Amino acid sequence: MDDAFLSQLRCPLDPEREATLARDEQHLCCSSCAAKFPIKQGLPVLVPDEVELPTGLREVSQLPCQRRLNAAKNRRGD
């Protein structure tokens, strides 16, 4: 995966699609919440079911971006 392609990717869990992804050996890591997505056979797997959550979190709804989204929905009455 080249740097030009990587620079276009955004975290699929970020509702605003602003959080970039950084590459390490086996993952792409969200710049905002540190969620990690696997790289399999050289391709990123940006599927929420495949995410490795940061230490201490047990579900996607606990991520900061998801808590902000839920708080905004509650304010609007969604």
N, C-alpha and C positions, 0 to 999 in steps of 0.2 A: 504494500500500500504506500503510495508516494505522498509527499507532504502537501501537494496541491489538492489531492483528493481528501486528505485528512482535514485540511483547512475548511472544507465545505460542510463537513459533518457537524451535527449538533446533537446534544443529548435528547433522545426521544422521550425522556421522562420530564423534561423541562417544558411546561405548557407554553412558555413564551419563545421557545427555541433559540435562546440566546447563549446557553451554556455550551462551550466548546468541548472537544474531546482531545485528550492527550494520550499518546501511545506509550505503553511500556512493553515488556517482552511478550506478554500473552493477553493483554487487555487494552481496551480504550477506557480511560478514566474521565468522568465528568469533572469539569473545572469548577462547578458550583457545589455539588453535593458529594463528590468522590465515589459515586456509584461506578462499578466496573462492568464493562461488557466484554465478553470473550472474543478473541480473534481465532477463528477456526479455518484451517487450510488457507491462511493468508487473508481471509475476509472477515470484516467485523460483523458480529451478530448483535444487531441493535434491537433486540426483542425484549420487552420488559420481563417476560418469563425467564429469561436467561441471565438477568442482572445479578451481580454479586453486590449485596448491600454493604455499606460501611459498617464497621464494628459497632455493635450495640443496637443496630436496627434490625427488626424482624420482618417488616413489610414495607412495601413501596410507599404506602400512605404516610409513613413516618419521615420521609425525605423532606428537607426544607422546601423544595419547589412544590411538592404536593400539599404540604401544610398551608403554604401561601395561597395556592389555588382553592383549597377548601375554605379558607377564611374569606377569600373574595366572594365565593359562591354564597356563603352564609350571609355576608353583608348585603348582597343583592337579593337574597331570598330565593335563590335557585333550589 
